[in-house]
Every structure is written in structure tokens, then in C-alpha cells.
Amino acid sequence: MNANKGIISNNPIITRTPYWTPDSVRTACIKNDLYTLGDSEAYTAMLERVNRWPNPSDYGLYVIAKDIAEHSEHQPITNVMFILANTAITYTFALDGRGDV
């Protein structure tokens, strides 16, 4: 048993890592009536990009949201980014480089 487990500094370095999957993006699209103007090939290509980019940066979020917005009715990119950030992306956290505290 590690005697130091659970002990962190008074000012920990907090690391947040975003994570999404093709399924989480697909679910967000379905629940919000997104990608209704795209065909199967374009939709599959977008989900494959998500799969190759499992830890999206803000730019990665923008790229996928732009694709979705272009294939959706009346959806600004920033709204799609908000939807994805709040429904498709989950986060893991680490304190002082440790996720087990």
C-alpha cells in the first residue's frame, strides 16, 4: 500500500484531458438533430476523424463542429461546439500528474 496515496500539494498542478468517441458524437448529433443534411459517406468520414482524434483540443472541437454545422440546418459553429463540449466530451483529471488521488 502506498503511504502517500491521496496526498497532494497545497497548490496542485491540475491537468484536464478531454475525451470523446464516435459514439458520443453520434449520440449528440442524434439528440440535437444535427448532421441532417449530410450523406452517409460524409457522416462516416466525420466520425472516423473523431476516432483518430480521441483527445480533442479546442481546434479539434472546432474542426468537427464546423463539419457538423455545415451538414445541419441553421446551426452556428459555436452552438455545435457548445453541444459537443457539454454532451459528447468527457474529461479526466489528474492532480500533480496523478489520476488516482
N, C-alpha and C positions, 0 to 999 in steps of 0.2 A: 504494500500500500504506500502510495506517495504521500509523505507528510506535508508537502507543500501544495497539494491539490486544493484548489479553491482559494488560494491566497493570491491576490493580485496587488499591484502597486496602488498607491493613493491616486495617481494620475495615469491610469492605464492607456495604452495605445489601443484604440478601438478600431477594428477592421470589419467592414461590412462588405460582404460578397453577394452580388445579385446572381440569381439562378432562374432560368426558365427552361421549358421543354416545348417541343412541338405540340404536345397535348395541352399544356397550359395556355399556349397562344391560340390553339384551335378552339378551346373552350371559351376564351374571352371573345373570340370572333363570333361564335355561335350565340352566346348570351347577349351580345350587343348588336346583332345584325350587321356585322362587318364582313367585308370581302364578298358582298352580294353581287358585285359587278365583274368579278374575276372568273376566269375559267379554271378547270381542274389543274391544268399544267402550271399556270401562274401561282395558284394556291399551293401546290406541291412544292414548287421551287422556293416560295417564301418560307414554308415550314422546314425545308432542307437547310436553308440559311440559318434559321433559328437553331437547328440541331448542330450545325457546325460552330455556333456562337453561343455556348451554354451559359456563359457569364457575361451578359451584355453590359457594355459601357453605355454612357448616355448617347454616344454617337450610334452605337449598335441599336439601341432602342429607337432612335430617330430613323435609321435606315428601314427597320421593319415597319415602324408606324407609318412612314411615308408610303411604302408599298401597300399597306393595308388601306390607308386613306385614299390612294389612287384607285383602288378597286372597291370603294364603298361610296354610298350616296351621302353627300352633304356632311362629311366628317373632316374637320380640320386636323392636321397632323398632330397638333398639340393635344387635342382631345383624345386621339388614339393613343398617344404616348401616356396620357394620364390613365386611360383604361388599362393599358398593358402594365404600367408600373404598379397599379393597385389591384390587379386581378391575376395577371399572368406571371409576374415576377415575385419570387420569394427571396428572402435574404438569410444568410447565415452570418453569425457574428463571432468574432474572436477577441479576447482581451489579452493584451500583451503577447499576441501570437498564439494563444491557446484557445481552442474552442470547447474545452472540457471543464471550464470553471463554473 
